[in-house]
Amino acid sequence: MAAFDQDESTASNRQRLYMKASMKHLFSNPLWCEFWEKRRLDRAPNVPPDTAEGDFSRIAERAYEAAISTIPLRRNG
């Protein structure tokens, strides 16, 4: 039973790493960053952390913050 739990944990970690890498790739596009920022501001501020959407949202937030720090921001005007 412990081996099964370990395999499940490894698969889950692998899936999370893949999702993080995918999000980081998406956020390397400045247009996607603008879209995400607008979406983030329009959403309700409290997404329950125990839902899949809440988990995805936290990962996306971290990927966004990591990516946005490496992208030069466009200046309006």
Helices and strands as residue ranges (DSSP letters): H 2-26, H 30-42, H 52-68
